[in-house]
């Protein structure tokens, strides 16, 4: 449980850090828009409740696919094909950015130590 909370804290910090970057803001906006559009579509066309439609949108884009919901209409199946093809890449790009910002403090510390070592080596010469 502690590991989960530490990771969650790092993810929140990474998201806050990322919000300062325009590329991150765009990826976040597109991800939210993708989830909202999927939720609205599955709710209206497939007749799922809002919660079930959001759940189906998330598990579809996360490529989990439990199989508890499936599109019943041909239009729903076509939408889902396009939704997966566009959404998975978006989710991967967004997750990559979050992971980058989660690792950024560690990378900055490592770079600072390397710079200090190089400076010390130059002073020794």
Secondary structure, DSSP 8 states (H G I E B T S, - for coil): -HHHHHHHHHHHHHHHHHTTSHHHHHHHHHHHHHHHHHHHHHHHTS---HHHHHHHHHHHHTT---SS----SHHHHHHHHHHHHHHHHHHHHHHHHHHHHHHHHHHHHHHHHHHHHHHHHHHH-
